[in-house]
Amino acid sequence: MLSEIVEIFENYGFETEIIAASIRHPMHVLNAALIGVDIVTMPFDVLEKLFKHPMTDIGIKKFSQDWENYIKKIKS
């Protein structure tokens, strides 16, 4: 497991970078980062999914509406 590899390398002070190859899901990218993996390789569609999330889109839309309302308010 990646977590064990990270722990072993840290325990012995090995100077290296750990690569997780061929990650297939955005949550696996997150998990790899959380345990200390230095580099991940992934298909482009997984990379795109890291930047797109329904809640992010909803948040951006809400923020934009609030901003427009604020601008209208201060102009009146």
Order of alpha helices (4+ residues) and beta strands (2+ residues): alpha-beta-alpha-beta-alpha-alpha
